[in-house]
């Protein structure tokens, strides 16, 4: 999972920026007619982040599980169709 973070730092920073902007809108909108908008944006951005993280963790686990072949990991640089003929 840490490899994913290092490869996709721009995605992680964009999620952090989205949550910060939603928190700012929530804080500024307290007591106004935009309070529900702030709550909705903050809740949706955090929920989407959590769902995407869980999906990515499951996806990486399945990919790693399928990449093993009789206990040996296949190299990532060689496509599967080329490995069959060897």
PyMOL commands that set and color helices and strands:
alter all, ss='L'
color gray80, all
select helices_A, chain A and resi 2-7+9-28+35-67+80-83
alter helices_A, ss='H'
color red, helices_A
select strands_A, chain A and resi 68-69+72-73
alter strands_A, ss='S'
color yellow, strands_A
deselect
rebuild
show_as cartoon
